[in-house]
Amino acid sequence: MDTIYQSLVTVNPVTLIAAICNLFIQMLVFKHFFLDKVKAVLDARREAADKQLTDAEQAKAEAAAIKRTYEENMLSAKMKADALLSSAQKTAAARSEEILRQAQQQAAQLRNKAASDIEMEKKKAINDAKNEISGLAMAIAGKVVERELNGADQEAMIDKFLNELGESL
């Protein structure tokens, strides 16, 4: 048994040269038949990996462009909203000023109309009072004088009485 174990452990130069020749022959066969196919598979994998990387970079660039567009749109929308809000505030302020101006004009017109109505009523009341007073004055004058006055004297007396009455009011 020793010889069996000893033959496994010892280095035989012929076996060593045969093993080395066998290794070179295997490498040549591998190179001749399989190396091109293995290189093609590795190149295909490298190209696929490179393509995935370029696709990922392109997708990243597209996402950045979309993000920029989105941010620009959001900024534009915010500016438009601010402009609309500002415009609405200006319109509301102008409208409120217009309403106030109209209300003041209407109030002034009502005051003027009320003043003119008061003045007219005052004149009407004075005229009514003058007519009544002239009638009373005629009655009193008729009883006091107990004589007939002609038309011109009567008119002059009434006018004088009314003028004196108007000055006292």
Buried (B, 14 or more C-beta within 10 A) or exposed (E): EEEEEEEEEEEEEEEEEEEEEEEEEEEEEEEEEEEEEEEEEEEEEEEEEEEEEEEEEEEEEEEEEEEEEEEEEEEEEEEEEEEEEEEEEEEEEEEEEEEEEEEEEEEEEEEEEEEEEEEEEEEEEBEEBBEEBBEEBBEEBEEEEEEEBEEEEBEEBBEEBBEEBEEEE
